[in-house]
Amino acid sequence: MIRWGRAAKPNPAPSRAPALYSFRRRLLVVGDDRTGACIRNALDPARWDLTAVPTGSEGLVARRTLLPDAVLVDLNLPDMSGAEFCSQVTRGADAASIPIIVLGEDAGVSGRVASLRAGAFDYLVKPPDPAELVARLEAALDLRGESAGMIVAVCGSKGGVGTSTVAVNCAASLCRQFGAAVVIDAGARMATADVLLNIQPAHDAASLLSRFEDLEADDIGSFLTPHPSGLEVLLVPGVWSRGDGHSGLRRIVLALRRLRPFVIVDTPAGAPEWTAASLELADVVLLVFTAEIASLRGAGQVLEQARAIGLAPERIRLVLNRYPLRGGLDRGAIENVLGTKVTHTVPDDVRLVTYSANRGLPLVLSHAHSSVARHLSAISAAVAEAVPRGTLETLREPARCSERG
């Protein structure tokens, strides 16, 4: 069973989102538009994130780059059969890690037998019954022992609002509860997490990407920089000079999702393309802003981006940092402008935040009794509420995180 960390005193109760978010499973659908529409109509978009490609060759590439949780493939593809697709996939080193379900028109045994012999997990007749499709997908993921961590995108409305402080402390609190967490610092110009944690990384995302194709999944962890508290960090700045920076970072995030229970992506303002990619990947978004006009405008722009890509509103939690701010806007006015409720507030405590950063230890660990630490812990507690019991059990590492640095 997952053990929950004890707070020094009751944390401020987080505001409730309209519905409790949970992990989204990522599916790759390989088939024509009719097949894609059939699957899209059968599955709840709040729980299943679908990517569709029309051909088997595109499906093989997408499976390697997108790292889906499961693949649904049409038996009859324009360039190969579903069985041939399965056969090519099963030659890979990670063949057993991503289950494949074949969809065919024929209810007979020939297509089913050919698909299963080629390595498919299951075979369903099109169009599948929605309830049966979900049951088969969940059975495939359960039987294969698939575990997937939660991706938390911490997005700043503008520079200087405390995005990295929220990201590092949220990660530290989750690490304390679940045993492991990794922070990906996606700063475009310079990283911040290494300064806040006083660490000297030996590797970064660029060095990881340069060897990504040659690595086994478990080797990726060796590129993370450990902090004495148990947190792990990956710095990104060098990756932006690469032509494949955005797609490469996406691959890293999805790969780490299979290795750690929580992947916290520190997403700074000023990089709209990566902000959009972070929003698309995230199971939960923490939008950090302050009670000033410029920050409020930036928060509105991020919310517009989220709406444009169809992100469910309940996955976004608004974090009003350094509140109340002398001369700043009040909470009611902010909520009226943004058209949504502020989910969390964090009080201002410059002295304590600075002291903690100078020590290189997250203040949720160094000053757990303080008001600012308890408010930050409340944010991670709200994220943790979304974790289905037992989902993270196989990724849990009890001894990894500690109270002291």
Buried (B, 14 or more C-beta within 10 A) or exposed (E): EBEEBEBEEEBBEBBEBEEEBBBBBBBBBBBBEEBBBBBBEBBEEEEBBBBBBBBBBBBBEBBBBBBBBBBBBBBBBEEBBBBBBBBBBEEEEEEEBBBBBBBBEEEEEEBBEBBBEBBBBBBBBBBBEBEEBBEBBEBBBEEBEBBBBBBBBBBBBBBEBBBBBBBBBBBBBBBBBBBBBBBBBBBBEEBBBBBBBBBEBEBBBBBBBEEBEEBEBEEBBEBBBBBBBBBBBBBBBBBBEBEEBBEBBBBBBBBBBBBBBBBBBBBBBEBEEBBBBBBBBBBBBBBBBBBBEBBBEBBBBBBEBBEEEEBBEBBBBBBBBBBBBEEBBEBEEBBEBBEBBBBBBBBBBEEBBEBBBEBBBBBBBBBBEBEBBBBBBBBBBBBBEBBEEEBBEEBBEEEBBEBEB
